[in-house]
Amino acid sequence: MTEHTLPADTAAMVARAREVIALNVSALQQLEAAIDDSLAKAVEIILARPGYLVVTGMGKSGHIGGKIAATLASTGTNAFFVHPAEMSHGDLGMLRKDVTLLAISNSGESRELRDPLIYCQREGIPVIGITQRPNSFLGRSSAVCLTLPNAPEAHPDGLAPTTSTLMTLAMGDALAMVLTERRGFTAEDFGLHHPGGKLGMSLQSVRDWMGDRPPAPATVPLTATFAEVVSAITEGRKGAAAVVNADGTLAGIVTDGDIRRAFARGDLSGLTAADVMSPRPKV
């Protein structure tokens, strides 16, 4: 293994880091220019197929493929990742005839992909390939090949995948975003798939917390005593009680806040629901 001496001074390290970023930026600019109607054809294939979009790839391509599958799944495309080596040991059974395979290999010659690709050819399953080499085994096996530019890797010896994995990730994001827009996928749809975290919380509505048919709060008549109102709020466990007229129509509402304000005013003797309620609540 070739040894590389880490630059001793801070300026050299910062310069090298900036060089890596510049290589990445250049690679993405090349990818932007290289996008053509092949992506549109890939979108059409995926939208026309009723089954899942199965994503696969080996090594770093596999790690990127897992993220692409997760992005697709959360934005309206039924997708999941399957390790190509596991496919050769029985998981090819996951590839039903109605699925589409998205296979990733920078060289296009990953030997672990050969069995899945041959299987798809035999079963008539369309393959969408992401590779730098359209004439590779993956490229030739694909119904549509999303070709990556031949941009240099940032690794000193050009060995570790860096710019190539970034371009693959960007290609996957582009594919996912075009698909989600073509499907008419909304923020509400996204919230159903992503209830967790700050993002999920921001997409939830009051109804999500209350349920489709939330139980009605406790009700009391206008003449209910203060003690009866407090008891109704406590038993109803909604933090409020509805105050109704003799004919059952809503006259007002008494909340925990109304109760606290009544206590703050002092004398509670003789108070009724009509005295402490907030009339004409918005419903």
N, C-alpha and C positions, 0 to 999 in steps of 0.2 A: 504494500500500500504506500503510495506517495505521501510523504510528510510535507505539510505546509506550515511555515512559521507564522504564528499569529503576529500581526503588526504590533510593535511595542508602543507606539504613541497613539494617543486618542484620535488625532486628526486622521491618521491612516485608517483606523477602524471605522470612523464615521464616513470617510470617503468610500470605503468598500461597501458599507451598508447602503449608502446612497446609490452606488453602482448597481447593487442587486435590485433595488427598487426601480431604478431606471430601466433595467433589463425587463422587469415585469411589466412596466408601463408600455415599453416598446412592443412586447409580445401581445399585450391586449389590444394595442392599436392595430397591429398586423391582423389579429383575429377579427376585429371590427370590420376591417376592409375586406376580409376573406369571406364573410358571411354572404351566402347566396341563396338561391331558391331551394337548395337542398334542405335547409331548415324548414321551409314551408312544406316541402314534401313529407318530411318526417312528422310534422304536426298533423298533416292530413291522414297519414297512416295510423297514428295513435288515436286520433278522434274517430276514425272509421272502425276501429277494432273494439269489440265489446269486452274483451278480457283485460287482465292486468297488464301493466307495463313492468316487465321484469328487468332489473338493472344488474349487470355483472361486470366484474373486472378484477384483475389480480394485482396484489401489491399496493403501491400508492394509488394506482388507478381504481382499485377496489375501495380504498378509503374514500376517495373522491366520489365514487359511484354511490356509496352509502349515503353521503350527504345529498347528492342529487336526488336519490330515491326519496329521502325524507322531505326535501323541498317539494317535489312533485306531489307526494301524498298529502301534504298540508295545504296545497293550493288547488286541489280538485281533481288530480289525476291519480287513479288507483295504481300505486306503484310500491314495489318492495325490492330489496337487494337480496341476491342469492350468490354465495361464493362459488366461483366456477369449478373449483376442485371438488366441492361437495356435489355439484351436479353430476359429475362422473361417477359418483358413488350413490346414486339413487334419487338425488334431488331433481334430475331431469323430469321426474314425474310431476313436478310443479308446473312444467311448461305445457299447459293445455293448448289445444289447437287454436283457441281464440285469443291467446296472449300475443304481445309484441316483446321482442328482446332488444334492450339497449346495451350493447357491449362496448367496453372501453379498453383500449390498449394503445399506448403511444406508438409502439413499433408495429402493432397489428399482427404480431407473430407469437403472442403469449401462448405457450403450448397448452396451458390449462383451459384455454378458450376453444380448442379444436373440437372437443367432444360436444359441447353445447352448440357450436356453429354447425357441425355436421348433422346433429339431431334436428336443428331447426330447418335445415335444407330438406331433410327427409320428410319432415312433418308439415312442411309448407308454412312455417311460422316466420313472419317477416323480421329481419334483423336491421336495426339502425346502429351503425358503427360510428364511434368517435376515435379517430386515429390521425397521425401525421402522414401515414402512408396508404393512400387509397389503393395502391396495387398490391398491398399485403394480403395475407389470407383473410384477415378480418374485412378489409376493404372489398375484396372480391366476393365475400360471402354476404355482403350487406345489400339490402334493397335500396337503402339510402346511406351514403357515407358523409358524415360531417367531418370535413378535413380540417385539421389544425395546421397553422403555419409552422414552418421549420425554423422556429426561433431558438437561439442558443440558450442552454440551461445556465443558471447562475452559479452552479457548482464549479469550482476551479478547474476540475477535469471534465466537466460536462457530464458527470455520471448521475448524481442524485437528481431525481425529478424535482424541478422547481418551477420554471416558467411553463413547462408542459402541463403540470398538474393545475396551475393557476388558469391556463387557457381552457382546460377541460372543465373546471368548475364554472368558469364564466359561460362556456357553451351550454352547460347544463342549466344554469340560471336563465339564460336566454330562452332555451327550449321551454322551461317551466313557465316563464312569464308569458310567453306567447300563447301557450296552451291555456293558462288560467284566464286570459282575456278572451280567447275564442270560446271558452266554455261559459262566459258570463259569470264567473265565480265572484261572489261579493264578499265584503267585509264580514257580513253576518254568517256566510258559509264558512269563512276562515275561522270565525270564533267557535263554531261547532267542533272544529278539528283541533282547536288550540285553546282549551279553557284554562290552562295553567299559566302561572307567572303574571308579571305586570301587564304583558301584552294581552293575554287572555282576559284578565280582569277588565281592561279598558274596553273590550268588545262585548262584555256582558251587559244585559239589561236588568232592570228591576224584576221583570217577569221571570228571568232565568233563576233568580234567587227565590221567588215566591212560588213558582210552579205554574202550570197551566190553569188550574182552578184553585186559587188560594182560598182557604176558609175565610168566611166573613168574620169581622170582629164582633165582639159581644155587643148586644144592643140593650139600651135602657130607655125608659120613657122620660119625658120632660120633667116629670114630677119625682123622679128617683132621688133619694137622699144622697148627700155627699159620700156617706159610707157605702151605699149601694153602688155608686159609680166606681169608687176605688176597688171594691170587691169584684165588679164585673171586669175591670181592666186587668186585675191580677189573674183572675181565672181564665180570661180569654187569651192571655199571653201574647197579645199583639201590640201592647203599649198604647192602646186606645180603645175607646168604646163609642159606638154610634148611638146618637140620641135620636129617637124617632117620635113622630107625632102619633096621635091616637089612631090615625088611619094607616100607620106603618111607614109613611114616607119619611125620608131623612130630614131632620131638623138641624142637626149639627153634629159635631164630634168633640169628644173630650180626650185629650192626650195626656201623657205623663207630664208634659210641660204645663198644661192647664192646671193639673193637680198641684204642681210645685208653686205655681204663681198664686193659687188660692191659699196655700199654706203661708206664703210670704205676706199675704195681706192680713192675716191674723184670724179673726173670728170666723169659724166654720159652721157655727150653729145655724140651722135653718137653711143652709145652702142646698140647692137642688141642681140637677143636671142642667137645667135651663140657665142657671146663674153662672156656671163655669164653662159651658161649652163654647166652641168656636162655631158661630152660625155660618150657613152657606159655604160649606167646604167644597173644594173643587174635586170632582170625581171623574 
